[in-house]
Amino acid sequence: MGDGLRTIRLVTGDEALYATARAAVSSLQGYELSLAPTADDLLKHPPAAGDVILLDAQQRGQNVYELCRKLAGLTRCRTFVVVDEENRLADPIALFCGASGTLSRPLSAQKLRTLLAQVPVRSNLPQQQREDARMPQLPARLLEDLMGTSSSPLVAALSDPETQLYNYEFLTFKLDEEFKRAKRFGMPLTCVMLGFEGQAARETLNTLGGIFLGAARDTDILGRFDESSFLFLLTNTGPDGASVMARRIAAMVSERRLKDLVGDPLQLSVGIATYPHPAVNKREEMYARAREAYFKARSDGGGLVLAR
């Protein structure tokens, strides 16, 4: 803007959402609000670098997640999907589609202030466009499910049915995405590989998944890697925080007295690797160090090993 203000561009036809956004932005220094009733209106006057785009997830007649994919290659703006507060699945799907995250209703100045302070501006458009071009497309069926009211097909597409954690396919995508994000913005990222010897019953795996989710933050990415091992990506977290989480999980597993199929107590082994680290320049190197530490813990009979 010529007056030095950055613009928060809201795409919605909801007057109530517009009213709360207008009140919230009026309390922010350096920002003004612009309303675009549709995505076409937004693209008629392309946002400037440093602007922020807010997309109403309840916007009729368009798939907001598909729009995120489109905008990721066209703008140098942070894009957030405005969702209902109880929608816990929205954030990983928004990130999958190229958005910076989600923002829950009702909007407030404090929510916007926190969001603007925590998320850096993407400044390298050519690099961003190249990376977005390599990102996998969501299946057409999944895009259709996102337009509906039922989340069951969405859960089935992204999660492991026995633990309700992310499945291997989505987990490997997130490993690539989160490592790129950490490297670009200079934020720590910790990879935790955790597992046990042998096999476990479905009920035990379900209980394990609940323990993992109960020990994690909303921003942590938890997935099932194979039959008896799991991979966690802890964003903005160093080895100390990851170790605390791993020990908390081990304590809860011990308290529950979980057993494998032959009746032996589950003995957890944990390997931890962190970026930034002198030996880590690629996601494969971070994962390999976590896996090596994990197998070292298994050979020691369980426990936790930090990659050095």
N, C-alpha and C positions, 0 to 999 in steps of 0.2 A: 504494500500500500504506500501511496505517496506521503501519507502523514506518519509513516514509521510504524504503524500498527500491523501486527499479524492477524490473520483472520481464522476464526473457527467456523468452518463451513458445515452446516447441519443439513442433511438430506432427509426430509420427512414431510409428510402431509398431515401430521398430528399436531393440532394447535396447542394441546396441553404440553406436549414435549417441547415445542418451540417456546412456549411461555416460560417454562422452567429453565431452558437453556439461556434465554435472553436475560433472565434474572441472575443466573450464575455467572455469565460472562461479564455482566455489568460490574461485577465486583473484582474482576481481574485487571491488572495493569498490563498494558501492551497488547491487548487482544480486543477484537471486535467480532460480532456475530453476523454471519451471512446465511440466509435461508435459501435452500434449493429444494423446491417441492419434489423434483425427480432427479435421477442420475443424469438424464439428458440436460437438464438445466445446469447442473454442476459443470458438465463438460463443455457447455457453450462458452464459459469463461473459465478456462483452466486455472486451478489453484496455483499460487506462487509457492516457491520453495520456502519451507518454514511454516506454511499454513497447516491446520489440523482439520481432518475430515471426520465427521461423526455421521455414521449411517444407521438409520432406524431399522432395527431388525424386523419390525412389524410393518414395514413399508409394503403396501399392496402392489401386486403386479410385477414384482421383480424379486430375484433371488439375491439377497444382500451378500451372501458369501461368494457367489459367482462375480458380483460386482467388485468385491475385494480383489479378486484375482486380476480383473481388468485394470483397476486403478493402480495396482502394484507396479505395473510396467509403464504407466503414463505420467505419474506424478512423483515428486520428491517430498511428499507429505506423509505425516503419520496419519494412519487411518484406524479408527476404532468403531466397533459395532456396539450400538446402544441396545442392551438386552434387559429382559426382566431379571430381577435380582436372584430368583430361584433357578435360573438356567445355568447349571453347573457345567454343561457340555459345550457352551458357546465359546469359551476362551480358546480351548485347543483347536476347535474347528476354525475359528477366526484366524489364528496363527497359521494353521495349515494352508489357509487360502491367501496368505500374504498380508493380512492386517497386522497392526502393531499390538492388538489386544481388544478387550471389551471394556465397556463402561456401563454400570448398572443404573437403572432407573430407581428413584428420581434423580435427575442431575442436580448438582450443587456446586457452589464455588469451590468448596474444599476438595471435592472429588476431582474437579478439573485441575485445580492447583497441584494436587498430588500427582496426577497423571502427567501433567506438563513438565513437572520437575524431574520425574523418574525416567522418562523415555527420551533418549537423545534423538536429534534430528538426523535423518539419513541424508548424507550430502553427496554421495557418489552415484549419480543416476546411471551412467553406463554400466558400472559394476552391478548395481541392483537389477537392472534390466537383464543382464546376462544370467544372474543367479535365478531370477524369477522364471526365465525361460526354461531352466532345467528342473524346476519344481514339478512334481507329479500332479496331474489333474485329478480332481475328485471324480469318482464314478458317476455316471448320469443318474443312476438310481439313488445315490446318496444325495445328490443335489435336489432330486425330487422330494426325498424324505425331509430335507431341511425346510421345505416350503409347507409341510404339513404340521400337525399338532402332536403326532406320536413320535417319541424318541426311540422306540424299540429297534427299528431297523438301523438307526444311527449307531446305537450302542453295539449292535451285532457287527457292524462294519468296522468298528475301530477297537473293539475290546476282546479280550480272551474270555470265553464263556465260563471257565472254571474259577477265575480269580477276579473278574471284572476290572483287571488292569488293562492297559493298552496291549494290543497284540503285537507280534513281531514286526509286521509290515509297517504299522504306524510308528512303532518305536524306532525303527531304523531311519525313517524319515525325520523324526524329531531329533535324533542324534546329529544328523547332518545340519538341520536348521539351527539348533541351539548352539552348536559349535561355531557356525558362521556368525551368529549373533554375538556370542561371547568374544570372538576374535575381532569383530568389527568395532564393538563398543568398549573393548577393554574390560569386560566384566569376568569375574571368576565363574567357572563351571566345573562341577565335580561329577564324575562318572562312578557309580557304585555298582559292582557286580556281586550278587548275593545268591546263595543257594544251599542245597543240602545233598547228601548222598542218597541214592536209591529213588524210590517212587513214593507218592503219597496219594491217599484217597481224595476224591473230589471234595468231600466235606472239609478235609484238612486244608486243601488248597484254597477253598473259599474263605476259611478262617484266616489263613495267611494273608490273603488279599485284603481282608478287613483290617488286620493288624498293620499292614504296610500303609494303607490309606489313612488310618488313624494317627500314624506317626509322622505323616508328611504334611507339608504346606500345600496350599492351593496351587502354587506355582511349580511344584515339583512334578516331574514326569516319571511315572512308574509303569513299567511294562514287564511282561513275561517273555523271557528270552528263549527258553526251551523247556523241556519237561520238568526239570528240577532247578532251574536258575532264573534269575530276574535281573533286570537292568534298570537302575534309577539314574535320572539326570537331575541334579540339584542346581538350579540356576542361582547365580549370584551367591554361591556358597563355596567356602574353602574346605580343606580336609578336616578341620576341627569340628565344624558344624555337621559334616557328613558322619564323622565318628560318633558324635553324640546321638544322631538319629539311628545309626546301626546298632549301637549298644542298647538303646531304648527298645528297638525291635527284638533283639535277642532276649532281653529280659521278659518281654511280653510273651514270646514263644515259649520260654521256660515256664512262666507262670501258668500258661494254658496247658502245659504238658502234652504238646502235640507230638504225634508219633507217625512213623512211616508205615508202609504196607505190611512190614514184617513185625511191627510192634516196637521197634527201637525208637528212642527219643530223637526228634529232629535236632541235629546239630548244625547250626548255621555257620557258613564260612562267608567272609566278606572281603572283597578287594576294592580298594579306593584309589583313584587317580584323579588329578586335578589339572585344569588349565587356568592360568598360564603356568608353564613349566618349561625349562630349557630344552627338555627332550620331547616336547609336544608342539608340533607345528601343524598337524593334521588330525582330523577326528579319529582316523584309524589308529594313530599312535596313542591317543588318550584311551581309546577302548582297549587296545592291546595291553597297555600297562595295567588297566583295571583287571583284565582277564588274567594276566600273569600273577598279579597279587592275589586274585581269587583262588587260583590253583595252588599257590603257595600256602594260603590259609587252609585249604582242604588237605594238603599233604601234612600239615602240622596238626591235623585232627580237629580243625574248626578254629573259630576266632576271627580276628580282624587283622588285615595286613595293609599298610599304606605303601603305595608305590613311591620309591625314593628317587 
